[in-house]
Structures are given as structure tokens and as C-alpha cells.
Amino acid sequence: MKSTNKTNPSGSSKNLMTLKDYYKNSPVFSRRIFIAEICKRCGITVRTAHNWITGKIKPQKQDHYLILSEITGIAPEKLFES
């Protein structure tokens, strides 16, 4: 399942979001789909995906940053900014 969404859920292209903001601003019904896509494409568990989203841990592999960026439309270096 490849996402074609290249903008953040709020529709604002001026203020890019972090991964956490992207998740929080997504409709509740699409959050499971979002997490499932991260898990499938990165080969990680749901727990790891939640830990990434909440900022408890960050991906160890550069490929994971690129996948998250592709899914969300957020630049890799902006995914975890505070």
C-alpha cells in the first residue's frame, strides 16, 4: 500500500509537521491504516511504530526515514524536530 499523500493532513504546505503532528492531525479512522503501512513497509512492530510516532525512539536505519518521508510528505530531517 503506497501513499500518494504528499501534503500534511491539515492541508498546510507552509508549516511542515513532525511525524507526531502528522499522526495527531490525521482522522482517527485512518491512524490504523497509517500505522499498518509503516509496519509493513519498514518491517517493524506496531509497538515500534507507536514509539516512533510518540518520539520515544527514532528509526535506526536511514531507509526508514526515507519511507516515513515518502508516506507523510515530510522531509526526513523534519520528521522528529521538536
Phi and psi restraints in degrees (range 20) as a CNS / XPLOR table:
assign (resid 1 and name C) (resid 2 and name N)
       (resid 2 and name CA) (resid 2 and name C) 1.0 -104.2 20.0 2
assign (resid 2 and name N) (resid 2 and name CA)
       (resid 2 and name C) (resid 3 and name N) 1.0 129.6 20.0 2
assign (resid 2 and name C) (resid 3 and name N)
       (resid 3 and name CA) (resid 3 and name C) 1.0 -81.5 20.0 2
assign (resid 3 and name N) (resid 3 and name CA)
       (resid 3 and name C) (resid 4 and name N) 1.0 139.1 20.0 2
assign (resid 3 and name C) (resid 4 and name N)
       (resid 4 and name CA) (resid 4 and name C) 1.0 -106.9 20.0 2
assign (resid 4 and name N) (resid 4 and name CA)
       (resid 4 and name C) (resid 5 and name N) 1.0 3.6 20.0 2
assign (resid 4 and name C) (resid 5 and name N)
       (resid 5 and name CA) (resid 5 and name C) 1.0 -76.0 20.0 2
assign (resid 5 and name N) (resid 5 and name CA)
       (resid 5 and name C) (resid 6 and name N) 1.0 112.3 20.0 2
assign (resid 5 and name C) (resid 6 and name N)
       (resid 6 and name CA) (resid 6 and name C) 1.0 -109.1 20.0 2
assign (resid 6 and name N) (resid 6 and name CA)
       (resid 6 and name C) (resid 7 and name N) 1.0 7.6 20.0 2
assign (resid 6 and name C) (resid 7 and name N)
       (resid 7 and name CA) (resid 7 and name C) 1.0 -122.3 20.0 2
assign (resid 7 and name N) (resid 7 and name CA)
       (resid 7 and name C) (resid 8 and name N) 1.0 162.2 20.0 2
assign (resid 7 and name C) (resid 8 and name N)
       (resid 8 and name CA) (resid 8 and name C) 1.0 -78.2 20.0 2
assign (resid 8 and name N) (resid 8 and name CA)
       (resid 8 and name C) (resid 9 and name N) 1.0 160.8 20.0 2
assign (resid 8 and name C) (resid 9 and name N)
       (resid 9 and name CA) (resid 9 and name C) 1.0 -59.3 20.0 2
assign (resid 9 and name N) (resid 9 and name CA)
       (resid 9 and name C) (resid 10 and name N) 1.0 -26.4 20.0 2
assign (resid 9 and name C) (resid 10 and name N)
       (resid 10 and name CA) (resid 10 and name C) 1.0 -77.5 20.0 2
assign (resid 10 and name N) (resid 10 and name CA)
       (resid 10 and name C) (resid 11 and name N) 1.0 -11.2 20.0 2
assign (resid 10 and name C) (resid 11 and name N)
       (resid 11 and name CA) (resid 11 and name C) 1.0 84.4 20.0 2
assign (resid 11 and name N) (resid 11 and name CA)
       (resid 11 and name C) (resid 12 and name N) 1.0 -2.1 20.0 2
assign (resid 11 and name C) (resid 12 and name N)
       (resid 12 and name CA) (resid 12 and name C) 1.0 -84.5 20.0 2
assign (resid 12 and name N) (resid 12 and name CA)
       (resid 12 and name C) (resid 13 and name N) 1.0 122.7 20.0 2
assign (resid 12 and name C) (resid 13 and name N)
       (resid 13 and name CA) (resid 13 and name C) 1.0 -96.4 20.0 2
assign (resid 13 and name N) (resid 13 and name CA)
       (resid 13 and name C) (resid 14 and name N) 1.0 -11.6 20.0 2
assign (resid 13 and name C) (resid 14 and name N)
       (resid 14 and name CA) (resid 14 and name C) 1.0 -75.0 20.0 2
assign (resid 14 and name N) (resid 14 and name CA)
       (resid 14 and name C) (resid 15 and name N) 1.0 -46.1 20.0 2
assign (resid 14 and name C) (resid 15 and name N)
       (resid 15 and name CA) (resid 15 and name C) 1.0 -106.3 20.0 2
assign (resid 15 and name N) (resid 15 and name CA)
       (resid 15 and name C) (resid 16 and name N) 1.0 100.0 20.0 2
assign (resid 15 and name C) (resid 16 and name N)
       (resid 16 and name CA) (resid 16 and name C) 1.0 -70.3 20.0 2
assign (resid 16 and name N) (resid 16 and name CA)
       (resid 16 and name C) (resid 17 and name N) 1.0 146.3 20.0 2
assign (resid 16 and name C) (resid 17 and name N)
       (resid 17 and name CA) (resid 17 and name C) 1.0 -97.8 20.0 2
assign (resid 17 and name N) (resid 17 and name CA)
       (resid 17 and name C) (resid 18 and name N) 1.0 166.4 20.0 2
assign (resid 17 and name C) (resid 18 and name N)
       (resid 18 and name CA) (resid 18 and name C) 1.0 -87.1 20.0 2
assign (resid 18 and name N) (resid 18 and name CA)
       (resid 18 and name C) (resid 19 and name N) 1.0 172.9 20.0 2
assign (resid 18 and name C) (resid 19 and name N)
       (resid 19 and name CA) (resid 19 and name C) 1.0 -59.5 20.0 2
assign (resid 19 and name N) (resid 19 and name CA)
       (resid 19 and name C) (resid 20 and name N) 1.0 -41.6 20.0 2
assign (resid 19 and name C) (resid 20 and name N)
       (resid 20 and name CA) (resid 20 and name C) 1.0 -62.4 20.0 2
assign (resid 20 and name N) (resid 20 and name CA)
       (resid 20 and name C) (resid 21 and name N) 1.0 -44.4 20.0 2
assign (resid 20 and name C) (resid 21 and name N)
       (resid 21 and name CA) (resid 21 and name C) 1.0 -63.9 20.0 2
assign (resid 21 and name N) (resid 21 and name CA)
       (resid 21 and name C) (resid 22 and name N) 1.0 -41.6 20.0 2
assign (resid 21 and name C) (resid 22 and name N)
       (resid 22 and name CA) (resid 22 and name C) 1.0 -57.3 20.0 2
assign (resid 22 and name N) (resid 22 and name CA)
       (resid 22 and name C) (resid 23 and name N) 1.0 -47.2 20.0 2
assign (resid 22 and name C) (resid 23 and name N)
       (resid 23 and name CA) (resid 23 and name C) 1.0 -63.8 20.0 2
assign (resid 23 and name N) (resid 23 and name CA)
       (resid 23 and name C) (resid 24 and name N) 1.0 -47.7 20.0 2
assign (resid 23 and name C) (resid 24 and name N)
       (resid 24 and name CA) (resid 24 and name C) 1.0 -62.6 20.0 2
assign (resid 24 and name N) (resid 24 and name CA)
       (resid 24 and name C) (resid 25 and name N) 1.0 -32.0 20.0 2
assign (resid 24 and name C) (resid 25 and name N)
       (resid 25 and name CA) (resid 25 and name C) 1.0 -92.5 20.0 2
assign (resid 25 and name N) (resid 25 and name CA)
       (resid 25 and name C) (resid 26 and name N) 1.0 0.6 20.0 2
assign (resid 25 and name C) (resid 26 and name N)
       (resid 26 and name CA) (resid 26 and name C) 1.0 -81.1 20.0 2
assign (resid 26 and name N) (resid 26 and name CA)
       (resid 26 and name C) (resid 27 and name N) 1.0 148.4 20.0 2
assign (resid 26 and name C) (resid 27 and name N)
       (resid 27 and name CA) (resid 27 and name C) 1.0 -59.1 20.0 2
assign (resid 27 and name N) (resid 27 and name CA)
       (resid 27 and name C) (resid 28 and name N) 1.0 141.8 20.0 2
assign (resid 27 and name C) (resid 28 and name N)
       (resid 28 and name CA) (resid 28 and name C) 1.0 -53.8 20.0 2
assign (resid 28 and name N) (resid 28 and name CA)
       (resid 28 and name C) (resid 29 and name N) 1.0 -42.0 20.0 2
assign (resid 28 and name C) (resid 29 and name N)
       (resid 29 and name CA) (resid 29 and name C) 1.0 -66.4 20.0 2
assign (resid 29 and name N) (resid 29 and name CA)
       (resid 29 and name C) (resid 30 and name N) 1.0 -20.5 20.0 2
assign (resid 29 and name C) (resid 30 and name N)
       (resid 30 and name CA) (resid 30 and name C) 1.0 -96.0 20.0 2
assign (resid 30 and name N) (resid 30 and name CA)
       (resid 30 and name C) (resid 31 and name N) 1.0 -5.7 20.0 2
assign (resid 30 and name C) (resid 31 and name N)
       (resid 31 and name CA) (resid 31 and name C) 1.0 -64.6 20.0 2
assign (resid 31 and name N) (resid 31 and name CA)
       (resid 31 and name C) (resid 32 and name N) 1.0 -40.6 20.0 2
assign (resid 31 and name C) (resid 32 and name N)
       (resid 32 and name CA) (resid 32 and name C) 1.0 -62.3 20.0 2
assign (resid 32 and name N) (resid 32 and name CA)
       (resid 32 and name C) (resid 33 and name N) 1.0 -40.7 20.0 2
assign (resid 32 and name C) (resid 33 and name N)
       (resid 33 and name CA) (resid 33 and name C) 1.0 -64.2 20.0 2
assign (resid 33 and name N) (resid 33 and name CA)
       (resid 33 and name C) (resid 34 and name N) 1.0 -42.8 20.0 2
assign (resid 33 and name C) (resid 34 and name N)
       (resid 34 and name CA) (resid 34 and name C) 1.0 -59.5 20.0 2
assign (resid 34 and name N) (resid 34 and name CA)
       (resid 34 and name C) (resid 35 and name N) 1.0 -49.1 20.0 2
assign (resid 34 and name C) (resid 35 and name N)
       (resid 35 and name CA) (resid 35 and name C) 1.0 -64.0 20.0 2
assign (resid 35 and name N) (resid 35 and name CA)
       (resid 35 and name C) (resid 36 and name N) 1.0 -42.5 20.0 2
assign (resid 35 and name C) (resid 36 and name N)
       (resid 36 and name CA) (resid 36 and name C) 1.0 -60.9 20.0 2
assign (resid 36 and name N) (resid 36 and name CA)
       (resid 36 and name C) (resid 37 and name N) 1.0 -39.0 20.0 2
assign (resid 36 and name C) (resid 37 and name N)
       (resid 37 and name CA) (resid 37 and name C) 1.0 -66.8 20.0 2
assign (resid 37 and name N) (resid 37 and name CA)
       (resid 37 and name C) (resid 38 and name N) 1.0 -42.8 20.0 2
assign (resid 37 and name C) (resid 38 and name N)
       (resid 38 and name CA) (resid 38 and name C) 1.0 -59.7 20.0 2
assign (resid 38 and name N) (resid 38 and name CA)
       (resid 38 and name C) (resid 39 and name N) 1.0 -47.4 20.0 2
assign (resid 38 and name C) (resid 39 and name N)
       (resid 39 and name CA) (resid 39 and name C) 1.0 -60.4 20.0 2
assign (resid 39 and name N) (resid 39 and name CA)
       (resid 39 and name C) (resid 40 and name N) 1.0 -46.8 20.0 2
assign (resid 39 and name C) (resid 40 and name N)
       (resid 40 and name CA) (resid 40 and name C) 1.0 -64.9 20.0 2
assign (resid 40 and name N) (resid 40 and name CA)
       (resid 40 and name C) (resid 41 and name N) 1.0 -48.3 20.0 2
assign (resid 40 and name C) (resid 41 and name N)
       (resid 41 and name CA) (resid 41 and name C) 1.0 -74.8 20.0 2
assign (resid 41 and name N) (resid 41 and name CA)
       (resid 41 and name C) (resid 42 and name N) 1.0 -28.8 20.0 2
assign (resid 41 and name C) (resid 42 and name N)
       (resid 42 and name CA) (resid 42 and name C) 1.0 -98.3 20.0 2
assign (resid 42 and name N) (resid 42 and name CA)
       (resid 42 and name C) (resid 43 and name N) 1.0 -11.5 20.0 2
assign (resid 42 and name C) (resid 43 and name N)
       (resid 43 and name CA) (resid 43 and name C) 1.0 67.8 20.0 2
assign (resid 43 and name N) (resid 43 and name CA)
       (resid 43 and name C) (resid 44 and name N) 1.0 42.3 20.0 2
assign (resid 43 and name C) (resid 44 and name N)
       (resid 44 and name CA) (resid 44 and name C) 1.0 -121.7 20.0 2
assign (resid 44 and name N) (resid 44 and name CA)
       (resid 44 and name C) (resid 45 and name N) 1.0 171.8 20.0 2
assign (resid 44 and name C) (resid 45 and name N)
       (resid 45 and name CA) (resid 45 and name C) 1.0 -86.4 20.0 2
assign (resid 45 and name N) (resid 45 and name CA)
       (resid 45 and name C) (resid 46 and name N) 1.0 164.9 20.0 2
assign (resid 45 and name C) (resid 46 and name N)
       (resid 46 and name CA) (resid 46 and name C) 1.0 -61.1 20.0 2
assign (resid 46 and name N) (resid 46 and name CA)
       (resid 46 and name C) (resid 47 and name N) 1.0 -39.9 20.0 2
assign (resid 46 and name C) (resid 47 and name N)
       (resid 47 and name CA) (resid 47 and name C) 1.0 -59.1 20.0 2
assign (resid 47 and name N) (resid 47 and name CA)
       (resid 47 and name C) (resid 48 and name N) 1.0 -45.3 20.0 2
assign (resid 47 and name C) (resid 48 and name N)
       (resid 48 and name CA) (resid 48 and name C) 1.0 -62.8 20.0 2
assign (resid 48 and name N) (resid 48 and name CA)
       (resid 48 and name C) (resid 49 and name N) 1.0 -42.9 20.0 2
assign (resid 48 and name C) (resid 49 and name N)
       (resid 49 and name CA) (resid 49 and name C) 1.0 -59.3 20.0 2
assign (resid 49 and name N) (resid 49 and name CA)
       (resid 49 and name C) (resid 50 and name N) 1.0 -44.7 20.0 2
assign (resid 49 and name C) (resid 50 and name N)
       (resid 50 and name CA) (resid 50 and name C) 1.0 -62.9 20.0 2
assign (resid 50 and name N) (resid 50 and name CA)
       (resid 50 and name C) (resid 51 and name N) 1.0 -39.8 20.0 2
assign (resid 50 and name C) (resid 51 and name N)
       (resid 51 and name CA) (resid 51 and name C) 1.0 -64.9 20.0 2
assign (resid 51 and name N) (resid 51 and name CA)
       (resid 51 and name C) (resid 52 and name N) 1.0 -37.2 20.0 2
assign (resid 51 and name C) (resid 52 and name N)
       (resid 52 and name CA) (resid 52 and name C) 1.0 -63.8 20.0 2
assign (resid 52 and name N) (resid 52 and name CA)
       (resid 52 and name C) (resid 53 and name N) 1.0 -48.5 20.0 2
assign (resid 52 and name C) (resid 53 and name N)
       (resid 53 and name CA) (resid 53 and name C) 1.0 -61.8 20.0 2
assign (resid 53 and name N) (resid 53 and name CA)
       (resid 53 and name C) (resid 54 and name N) 1.0 -40.9 20.0 2
assign (resid 53 and name C) (resid 54 and name N)
       (resid 54 and name CA) (resid 54 and name C) 1.0 -80.3 20.0 2
assign (resid 54 and name N) (resid 54 and name CA)
       (resid 54 and name C) (resid 55 and name N) 1.0 -10.1 20.0 2
assign (resid 54 and name C) (resid 55 and name N)
       (resid 55 and name CA) (resid 55 and name C) 1.0 84.7 20.0 2
assign (resid 55 and name N) (resid 55 and name CA)
       (resid 55 and name C) (resid 56 and name N) 1.0 9.6 20.0 2
assign (resid 55 and name C) (resid 56 and name N)
       (resid 56 and name CA) (resid 56 and name C) 1.0 -66.7 20.0 2
assign (resid 56 and name N) (resid 56 and name CA)
       (resid 56 and name C) (resid 57 and name N) 1.0 -36.9 20.0 2
assign (resid 56 and name C) (resid 57 and name N)
       (resid 57 and name CA) (resid 57 and name C) 1.0 -138.8 20.0 2
assign (resid 57 and name N) (resid 57 and name CA)
       (resid 57 and name C) (resid 58 and name N) 1.0 162.4 20.0 2
assign (resid 57 and name C) (resid 58 and name N)
       (resid 58 and name CA) (resid 58 and name C) 1.0 -118.2 20.0 2
assign (resid 58 and name N) (resid 58 and name CA)
       (resid 58 and name C) (resid 59 and name N) 1.0 155.8 20.0 2
assign (resid 58 and name C) (resid 59 and name N)
       (resid 59 and name CA) (resid 59 and name C) 1.0 -58.9 20.0 2
assign (resid 59 and name N) (resid 59 and name CA)
       (resid 59 and name C) (resid 60 and name N) 1.0 145.7 20.0 2
assign (resid 59 and name C) (resid 60 and name N)
       (resid 60 and name CA) (resid 60 and name C) 1.0 -89.5 20.0 2
assign (resid 60 and name N) (resid 60 and name CA)
       (resid 60 and name C) (resid 61 and name N) 1.0 -25.1 20.0 2
assign (resid 60 and name C) (resid 61 and name N)
       (resid 61 and name CA) (resid 61 and name C) 1.0 -103.3 20.0 2
assign (resid 61 and name N) (resid 61 and name CA)
       (resid 61 and name C) (resid 62 and name N) 1.0 136.6 20.0 2
assign (resid 61 and name C) (resid 62 and name N)
       (resid 62 and name CA) (resid 62 and name C) 1.0 -59.5 20.0 2
assign (resid 62 and name N) (resid 62 and name CA)
       (resid 62 and name C) (resid 63 and name N) 1.0 -34.9 20.0 2
assign (resid 62 and name C) (resid 63 and name N)
       (resid 63 and name CA) (resid 63 and name C) 1.0 -58.0 20.0 2
assign (resid 63 and name N) (resid 63 and name CA)
       (resid 63 and name C) (resid 64 and name N) 1.0 -35.6 20.0 2
assign (resid 63 and name C) (resid 64 and name N)
       (resid 64 and name CA) (resid 64 and name C) 1.0 -67.1 20.0 2
assign (resid 64 and name N) (resid 64 and name CA)
       (resid 64 and name C) (resid 65 and name N) 1.0 -37.8 20.0 2
assign (resid 64 and name C) (resid 65 and name N)
       (resid 65 and name CA) (resid 65 and name C) 1.0 -62.1 20.0 2
assign (resid 65 and name N) (resid 65 and name CA)
       (resid 65 and name C) (resid 66 and name N) 1.0 -41.8 20.0 2
assign (resid 65 and name C) (resid 66 and name N)
       (resid 66 and name CA) (resid 66 and name C) 1.0 -66.3 20.0 2
assign (resid 66 and name N) (resid 66 and name CA)
       (resid 66 and name C) (resid 67 and name N) 1.0 -39.1 20.0 2
assign (resid 66 and name C) (resid 67 and name N)
       (resid 67 and name CA) (resid 67 and name C) 1.0 -65.2 20.0 2
assign (resid 67 and name N) (resid 67 and name CA)
       (resid 67 and name C) (resid 68 and name N) 1.0 -46.8 20.0 2
assign (resid 67 and name C) (resid 68 and name N)
       (resid 68 and name CA) (resid 68 and name C) 1.0 -60.5 20.0 2
assign (resid 68 and name N) (resid 68 and name CA)
       (resid 68 and name C) (resid 69 and name N) 1.0 -39.3 20.0 2
assign (resid 68 and name C) (resid 69 and name N)
       (resid 69 and name CA) (resid 69 and name C) 1.0 -64.3 20.0 2
assign (resid 69 and name N) (resid 69 and name CA)
       (resid 69 and name C) (resid 70 and name N) 1.0 -42.7 20.0 2
assign (resid 69 and name C) (resid 70 and name N)
       (resid 70 and name CA) (resid 70 and name C) 1.0 -63.9 20.0 2
assign (resid 70 and name N) (resid 70 and name CA)
       (resid 70 and name C) (resid 71 and name N) 1.0 -41.1 20.0 2
assign (resid 70 and name C) (resid 71 and name N)
       (resid 71 and name CA) (resid 71 and name C) 1.0 -67.5 20.0 2
assign (resid 71 and name N) (resid 71 and name CA)
       (resid 71 and name C) (resid 72 and name N) 1.0 -43.3 20.0 2
assign (resid 71 and name C) (resid 72 and name N)
       (resid 72 and name CA) (resid 72 and name C) 1.0 -95.7 20.0 2
assign (resid 72 and name N) (resid 72 and name CA)
       (resid 72 and name C) (resid 73 and name N) 1.0 -25.0 20.0 2
assign (resid 72 and name C) (resid 73 and name N)
       (resid 73 and name CA) (resid 73 and name C) 1.0 84.2 20.0 2
assign (resid 73 and name N) (resid 73 and name CA)
       (resid 73 and name C) (resid 74 and name N) 1.0 8.1 20.0 2
assign (resid 73 and name C) (resid 74 and name N)
       (resid 74 and name CA) (resid 74 and name C) 1.0 -94.6 20.0 2
assign (resid 74 and name N) (resid 74 and name CA)
       (resid 74 and name C) (resid 75 and name N) 1.0 135.2 20.0 2
assign (resid 74 and name C) (resid 75 and name N)
       (resid 75 and name CA) (resid 75 and name C) 1.0 -58.7 20.0 2
assign (resid 75 and name N) (resid 75 and name CA)
       (resid 75 and name C) (resid 76 and name N) 1.0 140.3 20.0 2
assign (resid 75 and name C) (resid 76 and name N)
       (resid 76 and name CA) (resid 76 and name C) 1.0 -52.0 20.0 2
assign (resid 76 and name N) (resid 76 and name CA)
       (resid 76 and name C) (resid 77 and name N) 1.0 -39.4 20.0 2
assign (resid 76 and name C) (resid 77 and name N)
       (resid 77 and name CA) (resid 77 and name C) 1.0 -74.4 20.0 2
assign (resid 77 and name N) (resid 77 and name CA)
       (resid 77 and name C) (resid 78 and name N) 1.0 -11.8 20.0 2
assign (resid 77 and name C) (resid 78 and name N)
       (resid 78 and name CA) (resid 78 and name C) 1.0 -99.1 20.0 2
assign (resid 78 and name N) (resid 78 and name CA)
       (resid 78 and name C) (resid 79 and name N) 1.0 -10.6 20.0 2
assign (resid 78 and name C) (resid 79 and name N)
       (resid 79 and name CA) (resid 79 and name C) 1.0 -57.1 20.0 2
assign (resid 79 and name N) (resid 79 and name CA)
       (resid 79 and name C) (resid 80 and name N) 1.0 -35.7 20.0 2
assign (resid 79 and name C) (resid 80 and name N)
       (resid 80 and name CA) (resid 80 and name C) 1.0 -121.7 20.0 2
assign (resid 80 and name N) (resid 80 and name CA)
       (resid 80 and name C) (resid 81 and name N) 1.0 21.0 20.0 2
assign (resid 80 and name C) (resid 81 and name N)
       (resid 81 and name CA) (resid 81 and name C) 1.0 -68.3 20.0 2
assign (resid 81 and name N) (resid 81 and name CA)
       (resid 81 and name C) (resid 82 and name N) 1.0 147.7 20.0 2
